[in-house]
Amino acid sequence: MDTILAHVVATPGVAGGKPRIAGHRITVRDIAVWHERLGMNADEIATEYALSLADVYAALAYYFDHREEIDQAIRADEEFTAALRKRSPTAALPMRRSGRQLALLCAAYC
């Protein structure tokens, strides 16, 4: 567990206090979505976001240890986004995405 904690931290006031990669604002939830939902492998995530493989694998280990809690937060965000889109279709446009992420999102939802 100490190895994971060397790579994953939670700091009040940074990324909403959510667990994140140490030295970055990339959350464990981000890594989980990219890996589990978008199908990116650890090497792709590390390369795309200038992380070490140890960072990515530590985040994935943390995710799998806290999967229910993190998946619940992901579902809550999706429900919030869906409700926002119903009220204002242009208000919930995706944030900045890489070309790889856009291609994966399109493949999943287009």
C-alpha positions in Angstrom: 0.0 0.0 0.0 2.9 2.4 0.7 3.9 2.2 -3.0 0.4 3.2 -4.1 0.4 6.1 -1.6 3.7 7.4 -3.0 1.9 7.9 -6.3 -1.7 8.7 -5.3 -2.5 11.5 -2.9 -5.6 13.4 -1.8 -5.1 17.1 -0.9 -8.0 19.3 0.3 -8.4 22.1 -2.2 -6.7 20.3 -5.1 -9.0 18.5 -7.6 -11.8 18.7 -5.1 -9.9 16.6 -2.6 -10.3 13.6 -4.8 -7.4 11.0 -5.0 -5.1 12.1 -7.8 -1.6 11.4 -9.2 1.0 13.1 -7.0 2.3 16.2 -8.6 -0.6 16.4 -11.1 -4.3 17.3 -11.2 -5.2 14.0 -12.9 -7.5 12.1 -10.6 -7.8 8.4 -10.1 -11.3 8.7 -11.5 -9.8 10.2 -14.8 -7.4 7.2 -15.1 -10.3 4.8 -14.4 -12.5 6.3 -17.1 -9.7 6.3 -19.6 -8.8 2.7 -18.9 -12.2 1.1 -18.2 -14.5 3.1 -20.4 -12.4 4.4 -23.2 -10.2 1.3 -23.4 -6.8 3.1 -23.2 -4.0 0.9 -21.9 -1.5 2.0 -19.2 1.2 2.9 -21.8 -1.3 5.1 -23.8 -2.4 6.9 -20.7 1.2 7.4 -19.5 2.3 8.7 -22.9 -0.7 10.9 -23.5 -0.5 12.6 -20.1 3.3 12.5 -19.3 2.9 10.1 -16.4 5.1 7.2 -15.4 3.8 3.7 -15.7 4.1 3.4 -12.0 1.7 6.4 -11.6 -0.9 4.8 -13.9 -0.7 1.4 -12.3 -0.8 2.9 -8.8 -4.0 4.8 -9.8 -5.5 1.7 -11.3 -4.6 -0.3 -8.1 -6.2 2.4 -6.0 -9.3 2.4 -8.3 -9.7 -1.4 -8.0 -9.4 -1.1 -4.2 -12.1 1.6 -4.1 -14.1 0.6 -7.2 -17.6 0.8 -5.8 -17.1 4.3 -4.4 -15.4 5.7 -7.6 -17.9 4.0 -9.9 -20.7 5.6 -7.9 -19.1 9.0 -8.3 -18.7 8.4 -12.1 -22.4 7.5 -12.3 -23.4 10.5 -10.3 -21.4 12.8 -12.7 -23.0 11.1 -15.7 -26.5 11.6 -14.3 -25.7 15.2 -13.6 -24.4 15.7 -17.1 -27.5 14.0 -18.6 -29.8 16.2 -16.6 -27.8 19.3 -17.7 -28.0 18.3 -21.3 -31.8 18.0 -21.1 -32.1 21.5 -19.8 -29.5 23.0 -22.1 -28.0 20.9 -24.9 -25.0 23.2 -25.4 -24.2 23.6 -21.7 -22.7 20.2 -21.3 -20.2 20.1 -24.2 -17.1 18.0 -23.4 -14.1 19.7 -22.0 -10.7 19.6 -23.8 -10.1 16.1 -25.2 -7.2 14.6 -27.0 -7.6 13.2 -30.5 -7.4 9.6 -29.1 -10.1 10.3 -26.5 -12.4 11.9 -29.1 -12.0 8.9 -31.4 -12.8 6.5 -28.5 -15.8 8.6 -27.4 -17.1 8.7 -30.9 -16.7 4.9 -31.3 -18.5 4.4 -28.0 -21.4 6.9 -28.4 -21.7 7.9 -32.1 
